[in-house]
Amino acid sequence: MAGSHELSRGPLWLRALPFVWAALLAMAMASLLARLYGQSPLAMYRLLLAGTWGSVYGIGQVLFKTTPLICTGLAVAVALRAGLFNVGAEGQLIVGALAAALCGAYLPVAVPSVVAVPLCLLAAFCAGGLVGAFVGLCKWLCRAHEVIVTILLNFIVRAVMIGVGGYLFLKESVHTAPVIDSAKLPRLATILPQLHGSAVNAALVLALLLAVAIELLLRRTRLGFALRVVGQNPDAAAATGLRIGWIQTLALTLSGGLAGLGGANFVLGYKYYYEDGFSAGVGYLGIAVAVLAHNQPLWVILSALFFGTLAQGGLAVNAMVPRELIDVLSAVVILAVATASAEVRRLLPRFQQAKTDDGNKDVRPPKQTSRESDDAHSHEPPPMQVPETVDSVSPWAAR
């Protein structure tokens, strides 16, 4: 979007103001709510840090909760860069997770990991992408607004999952059959034994690579350029011959596929099966991740890490204050960033104008002394004589 593009060109200290303001406001709100519950804010902060970044297990759990947020944040960010608002990442995440689970469960046992894992990831991407493509076609062919369609699809997907669960889930359970061993993503504890007990797995590496790939796609490819142009000025893009409907459909397909890949963290790296209700609103939280990151793919990583910390911190402080306190803080952060970003966009032209004026002042030539001025005039060549025959020619031609 145009606003996030302007902020990305500003100075670092100015771009950091919304986040600093959001952090201070969230801390003030958390302190007030802790006081209302009769708890010490310092004790709550100490417990939150101890349960997240204060132990290796806490760090592992933060990274585990961060992984799907990166995928859903990227999904929302890609759509927003194309001028679209994908509110259906929750449903696309569920569909992708189910597709990955079914693919991994029904593959032959002898299939090696180098084949099984990519097939499951491809199934997740295609399933989520199909839902996104349906939204794009509804917008292109039927002129239906993507926000309405994606919101309704979330309810439809949820209802369909309950209906097909009786046929796909194991008897007397709410989950599918487990995937084969070769389709499982390894836990990072196999590389770092200190993470033993945490659920963080190789899906984190996949999510980081996705963020880098989307950054390169948006900045270095024709498709990325088309997405950004359509998002910033659809009328100008149409005037240049770009097919707006086709590009928006591609954007929503890619967005849905990215959200679908978020289910691999749970299905292939943690439980090894699809379980009803596993998402817990991760798709909706991806909207907050994208907004906080200003739709920048690499910033999505830091934004997802922040919300992953809050999600794990909510479990850590649950003994002192209600876990819903973290939801309140998340909302406060989003509101603070949204309002502060608007103020930064208002101040940014003034800052750039002041910087330009300072630069113009610096490049002025130094004043010459009277002696230097006389010496300069004494060495000037005589003025060039213009022939009289060019008097009738225009001054530009004479010069």
C-alpha positions as CSV (number, residue, x, y, z in Angstrom):
1,M,0.0,0.0,0.0
2,A,1.1,3.5,-0.5
3,G,1.2,4.4,3.1
4,S,3.5,1.6,4.0
5,H,5.7,2.4,1.0
6,E,6.1,6.0,2.2
7,L,7.1,4.8,5.7
8,S,9.6,2.4,4.3
9,R,11.5,5.3,2.7
10,G,11.7,7.4,5.8
11,P,14.6,7.6,8.3
12,L,15.0,4.8,10.7
13,W,14.3,6.8,13.8
14,L,11.0,8.1,12.3
15,R,9.9,4.6,11.2
16,A,10.6,3.3,14.7
17,L,8.3,5.9,16.4
18,P,5.1,3.9,15.9
19,F,6.6,0.8,17.5
20,V,8.1,2.7,20.4
21,W,4.8,4.4,21.0
22,A,2.9,1.1,20.8
23,A,5.3,-0.6,23.3
24,L,5.0,2.2,25.8
25,L,1.3,2.4,25.5
26,A,1.0,-1.4,25.8
27,M,3.2,-1.4,28.9
28,A,1.1,1.3,30.5
29,M,-2.1,-0.5,29.7
30,A,-0.7,-3.8,31.1
31,S,0.4,-2.1,34.3
32,L,-3.0,-0.6,34.8
33,L,-4.8,-3.9,34.2
34,A,-2.4,-5.7,36.5
35,R,-3.1,-3.1,39.2
36,L,-6.9,-3.6,38.8
37,Y,-6.4,-7.3,39.4
38,G,-4.3,-6.6,42.5
39,Q,-1.0,-7.8,41.0
40,S,2.3,-6.1,40.8
41,P,3.2,-5.0,37.2
42,L,6.9,-5.6,37.8
43,A,6.2,-9.2,39.0
44,M,4.0,-9.8,35.9
45,Y,6.7,-8.5,33.5
46,R,9.3,-10.6,35.3
47,L,7.1,-13.7,35.0
48,L,6.4,-13.0,31.3
49,L,10.1,-12.6,30.4
50,A,11.0,-15.7,32.4
51,G,8.3,-17.8,30.6
52,T,9.4,-16.6,27.1
53,W,13.0,-15.4,26.7
54,G,14.2,-16.4,30.1
55,S,14.7,-20.1,29.4
56,V,15.6,-22.2,26.4
57,Y,12.3,-24.0,26.5
58,G,10.4,-20.7,26.5
59,I,12.4,-19.5,23.5
60,G,11.6,-22.7,21.7
61,Q,7.9,-22.2,22.4
62,V,8.0,-18.6,21.2
63,L,9.6,-19.7,17.9
64,F,7.0,-22.5,17.6
65,K,4.1,-20.0,17.9
66,T,5.9,-17.5,15.6
67,T,6.2,-20.0,12.7
68,P,2.5,-20.0,11.6
69,L,2.2,-16.3,12.2
70,I,4.9,-15.7,9.7
71,C,3.0,-17.6,7.1
72,T,-0.4,-16.0,7.8
73,G,1.3,-12.6,8.1
74,L,2.9,-13.0,4.7
75,A,-0.4,-14.1,3.2
76,V,-2.2,-10.9,4.4
77,A,0.8,-8.7,3.5
78,V,0.9,-10.0,-0.1
79,A,-2.8,-9.3,-0.6
80,L,-2.5,-5.9,0.9
81,R,0.4,-5.0,-1.4
82,A,-1.9,-5.8,-4.3
83,G,-4.6,-3.5,-2.8
84,L,-6.7,-6.5,-1.4
85,F,-7.7,-7.4,2.1
86,N,-7.6,-11.1,2.7
87,V,-9.5,-11.8,5.9
88,G,-9.8,-15.5,5.1
89,A,-6.3,-16.7,6.2
90,E,-7.9,-18.6,9.0
91,G,-10.0,-20.8,6.6
92,Q,-7.1,-21.1,4.2
93,L,-4.8,-22.3,7.0
94,I,-7.3,-25.0,8.0
95,V,-7.8,-26.3,4.5
96,G,-4.1,-26.4,3.9
97,A,-3.4,-28.2,7.1
98,L,-6.1,-30.8,6.3
99,A,-4.7,-31.3,2.8
100,A,-1.1,-31.8,4.2
101,A,-2.4,-34.3,6.8
102,L,-4.3,-36.4,4.3
103,C,-1.5,-36.4,1.8
104,G,1.0,-37.5,4.5
105,A,-1.3,-40.1,5.9
106,Y,-2.1,-41.8,2.6
107,L,1.3,-41.8,1.0
108,P,3.0,-45.2,0.8
109,V,5.3,-45.9,3.7
110,A,8.3,-46.5,1.4
111,V,8.2,-42.9,0.0
112,P,11.4,-41.1,1.1
113,S,11.4,-37.8,3.0
114,V,12.8,-35.8,0.0
115,V,9.6,-36.7,-1.8
116,A,7.0,-37.0,1.0
117,V,7.7,-33.6,2.7
118,P,7.6,-31.5,-0.6
119,L,4.4,-33.4,-1.6
120,C,2.7,-32.5,1.7
121,L,3.8,-28.9,1.4
122,L,2.6,-28.7,-2.2
123,A,-0.8,-30.1,-1.1
124,A,-1.1,-27.5,1.6
125,F,-0.1,-24.7,-0.8
126,C,-2.5,-25.8,-3.5
127,A,-5.4,-26.3,-1.1
128,G,-5.0,-22.8,0.4
129,G,-4.4,-21.4,-3.0
130,L,-7.6,-22.9,-4.4
131,V,-9.6,-21.1,-1.7
132,G,-7.8,-17.9,-2.5
133,A,-8.3,-18.3,-6.2
134,F,-12.0,-18.8,-5.7
135,V,-12.1,-15.4,-3.9
136,G,-10.1,-13.8,-6.7
137,L,-12.5,-15.2,-9.3
138,C,-15.5,-14.0,-7.4
139,K,-14.0,-10.5,-7.3
140,W,-13.0,-10.6,-11.0
141,L,-16.1,-12.1,-12.6
142,C,-18.8,-11.3,-10.1
143,R,-17.5,-8.0,-8.7
144,A,-17.8,-9.4,-5.2
145,H,-15.8,-7.7,-2.5
146,E,-13.0,-9.9,-1.2
147,V,-13.6,-9.0,2.5
148,I,-17.2,-10.2,2.4
149,V,-16.2,-13.4,0.5
150,T,-13.3,-14.3,2.7
151,I,-15.3,-13.7,5.9
152,L,-18.1,-16.0,4.7
153,L,-15.6,-18.6,3.5
154,N,-14.2,-18.8,7.0
155,F,-17.5,-19.9,8.3
156,I,-18.2,-22.2,5.4
157,V,-14.8,-23.9,5.8
158,R,-15.4,-24.3,9.5
159,A,-18.8,-25.9,8.9
160,V,-17.4,-28.2,6.1
161,M,-14.6,-29.4,8.4
162,I,-17.2,-30.4,11.0
163,G,-19.2,-32.2,8.4
164,V,-16.4,-34.1,6.8
165,G,-14.8,-34.9,10.1
166,G,-17.2,-37.8,10.6
167,Y,-15.7,-39.4,7.5
168,L,-12.0,-38.4,7.8
169,F,-11.3,-38.5,11.5
170,L,-10.5,-41.6,13.4
171,K,-13.3,-43.2,15.4
172,E,-14.1,-41.5,18.7
173,S,-11.5,-38.7,18.0
174,V,-11.3,-35.3,16.4
175,H,-8.2,-35.8,14.3
176,T,-7.1,-37.7,11.2
177,A,-4.7,-40.6,10.9
178,P,-1.1,-39.7,11.6
179,V,1.2,-39.0,8.6
180,I,3.9,-41.4,7.7
181,D,7.4,-41.1,9.3
182,S,9.0,-39.8,6.2
183,A,6.6,-36.9,6.0
184,K,7.4,-35.6,9.4
185,L,9.5,-32.4,9.8
186,P,12.3,-32.8,12.3
187,R,12.3,-31.0,15.6
188,L,15.1,-28.4,16.1
189,A,15.9,-30.2,19.3
190,T,17.7,-32.8,17.2
191,I,20.2,-30.1,16.3
192,L,20.1,-28.1,19.5
193,P,19.5,-30.4,22.5
194,Q,18.9,-27.4,24.7
195,L,15.5,-27.1,23.0
196,H,14.4,-30.5,24.2
197,G,10.7,-30.4,25.1
198,S,9.8,-27.5,22.9
199,A,7.7,-28.0,19.8
200,V,9.8,-25.8,17.4
201,N,10.6,-27.6,14.3
202,A,12.0,-27.2,10.7
203,A,8.8,-25.4,9.7
204,L,10.5,-22.3,11.2
205,V,13.2,-22.5,8.6
206,L,10.6,-22.9,5.9
207,A,8.8,-19.8,7.1
208,L,12.0,-17.7,7.1
209,L,12.8,-18.8,3.6
210,L,9.3,-17.9,2.5
211,A,9.7,-14.4,3.9
212,V,12.9,-13.9,1.9
213,A,11.4,-15.4,-1.2
214,I,8.3,-13.1,-1.0
215,E,10.6,-10.1,-0.5
216,L,12.6,-11.0,-3.6
217,L,9.4,-11.7,-5.6
218,L,7.9,-8.3,-4.8
219,R,11.1,-6.4,-5.5
220,R,12.9,-8.3,-8.3
221,T,10.3,-9.9,-10.5
222,R,7.7,-8.7,-13.0
223,L,4.9,-10.3,-11.1
224,G,5.9,-8.5,-7.9
225,F,6.1,-5.2,-9.8
226,A,2.7,-5.8,-11.3
227,L,1.3,-6.6,-7.8
228,R,2.7,-3.4,-6.3
229,V,1.5,-1.2,-9.2
230,V,-2.0,-2.6,-9.0
231,G,-2.0,-2.0,-5.3
232,Q,-0.8,1.6,-5.5
233,N,-2.8,2.8,-8.5
234,P,-5.2,0.4,-10.2
235,D,-6.3,3.1,-12.8
236,A,-2.7,3.7,-13.9
237,A,-2.0,0.0,-14.0
238,A,-5.1,-0.5,-16.2
239,A,-4.0,2.3,-18.5
240,T,-0.6,0.6,-19.1
241,G,-2.4,-2.6,-20.2
242,L,-2.2,-4.7,-17.0
243,R,-5.1,-7.1,-16.5
244,I,-6.3,-6.0,-13.1
245,G,-8.6,-9.0,-12.5
246,W,-6.0,-11.5,-13.5
247,I,-3.3,-10.0,-11.3
248,Q,-5.6,-9.7,-8.3
249,T,-6.6,-13.3,-8.7
250,L,-3.0,-14.3,-8.8
251,A,-2.3,-12.3,-5.6
252,L,-5.2,-13.9,-3.7
253,T,-4.1,-17.4,-4.9
254,L,-0.5,-16.7,-3.7
255,S,-1.9,-15.3,-0.4
256,G,-4.1,-18.4,0.1
257,G,-1.2,-20.7,-0.6
258,L,1.0,-19.0,1.9
259,A,-1.7,-19.2,4.6
260,G,-2.1,-22.9,3.8
261,L,1.6,-23.6,4.3
262,G,1.1,-22.3,7.9
263,G,-0.6,-25.6,8.8
264,A,2.6,-27.5,8.2
265,N,4.0,-26.3,11.5
266,F,1.3,-28.2,13.4
267,V,0.5,-31.1,11.1
268,L,4.0,-32.1,9.9
269,G,6.2,-30.7,12.8
270,Y,4.2,-31.1,16.0
271,K,1.1,-33.4,16.3
272,Y,1.7,-35.2,13.0
273,Y,-2.1,-35.2,12.2
274,Y,-4.8,-32.7,11.6
275,E,-6.9,-31.9,14.7
276,D,-10.1,-30.0,14.8
277,G,-9.7,-26.5,16.3
278,F,-5.9,-26.5,16.1
279,S,-5.6,-23.0,14.5
280,A,-6.9,-21.0,17.6
281,G,-7.3,-17.8,15.5
282,V,-3.8,-17.8,14.0
283,G,-5.2,-16.7,10.7
284,Y,-6.9,-13.7,12.2
285,L,-3.8,-12.8,14.1
286,G,-1.9,-12.8,10.8
287,I,-3.8,-9.6,10.0
288,A,-2.3,-7.9,13.1
289,V,1.1,-9.2,12.1
290,A,0.9,-7.7,8.6
291,V,-0.4,-4.4,9.9
292,L,2.3,-4.1,12.4
293,A,4.9,-4.9,9.8
294,H,3.5,-2.3,7.3
295,N,3.1,-5.2,4.8
296,Q,6.9,-5.6,4.4
297,P,7.8,-9.3,4.2
298,L,11.0,-9.1,6.2
299,W,9.4,-7.0,8.9
300,V,6.7,-9.7,9.1
301,I,9.3,-11.9,10.8
302,L,9.9,-9.4,13.6
303,S,6.2,-8.7,13.9
304,A,5.3,-12.4,14.2
305,L,8.1,-12.8,16.8
306,F,6.5,-10.1,18.9
307,F,3.0,-11.7,18.7
308,G,4.5,-15.1,19.3
309,T,6.1,-13.7,22.5
310,L,2.8,-12.4,23.6
311,A,1.0,-15.7,22.9
312,Q,3.5,-17.6,24.9
313,G,3.7,-14.9,27.6
314,G,-0.1,-15.2,28.0
315,L,0.4,-18.8,29.2
316,A,3.2,-17.8,31.4
317,V,1.3,-15.1,33.3
318,N,-2.0,-17.0,33.4
319,A,-1.4,-17.7,37.1
320,M,-1.4,-14.0,37.9
321,V,-3.8,-12.4,35.5
322,P,-6.3,-13.7,32.9
323,R,-4.9,-14.8,29.6
324,E,-7.3,-12.4,27.9
325,L,-5.0,-9.6,29.0
326,I,-2.6,-10.5,26.2
327,D,-5.5,-10.2,23.7
328,V,-6.1,-6.7,25.1
329,L,-2.4,-5.8,24.7
330,S,-2.4,-7.1,21.1
331,A,-5.3,-4.8,20.3
332,V,-3.7,-1.9,22.0
333,V,-0.5,-2.4,20.0
334,I,-2.4,-2.5,16.7
335,L,-4.4,0.6,17.5
336,A,-1.3,2.5,18.6
337,V,0.7,1.6,15.5
338,A,-2.2,2.5,13.2
339,T,-2.7,5.9,14.7
340,A,1.1,6.6,15.1
341,S,1.7,5.6,11.5
342,A,-0.8,8.1,10.2
343,E,0.9,10.8,12.2
344,V,4.3,9.7,10.9
345,R,3.0,9.9,7.3
346,R,1.8,13.4,8.0
347,L,5.2,14.5,9.4
348,L,7.3,12.7,6.8
349,P,6.9,15.3,4.0
350,R,7.9,18.1,6.4
351,F,11.0,16.1,7.4
352,Q,11.9,15.5,3.8
353,Q,11.4,19.1,2.9
354,A,13.5,20.3,5.8
355,K,16.2,17.8,4.8
356,T,16.1,19.1,1.2
357,D,16.4,22.7,2.4
358,D,19.4,21.9,4.6
359,G,21.0,20.1,1.7
360,N,20.5,23.1,-0.6
361,K,22.1,25.4,2.1
362,D,25.1,23.1,2.3
363,V,25.9,23.2,-1.4
364,R,26.0,27.0,-1.8
365,P,29.4,28.2,-3.0
366,P,31.5,30.1,-0.5
367,K,31.6,33.8,-0.8
368,Q,34.6,35.2,-2.6
369,T,36.7,38.1,-1.2
370,S,37.1,41.2,-3.2
371,R,40.7,40.3,-4.2
372,E,39.6,36.8,-5.4
373,S,36.8,38.4,-7.3
374,D,39.2,40.8,-9.1
375,D,41.6,37.9,-9.9
376,A,38.7,35.9,-11.3
377,H,37.6,38.7,-13.5
378,S,41.1,39.3,-14.7
379,H,41.4,35.8,-16.0
380,E,38.0,35.6,-17.7
381,P,38.2,35.1,-21.4
382,P,36.8,37.8,-23.6
383,P,33.1,37.4,-24.5
384,M,32.4,35.5,-27.7
385,Q,31.4,37.7,-30.5
386,V,28.2,36.6,-32.2
387,P,28.2,37.2,-36.0
388,E,25.7,39.8,-37.1
389,T,24.2,37.4,-39.6
390,V,22.4,35.5,-36.8
391,D,20.5,38.5,-35.4
392,S,17.3,37.2,-37.0
393,V,17.7,33.8,-35.4
394,S,16.1,33.0,-32.0
395,P,18.2,33.5,-28.9
396,W,18.3,29.7,-28.3
397,A,19.8,29.1,-31.7
398,A,22.3,32.0,-31.3
399,R,23.5,30.4,-28.0
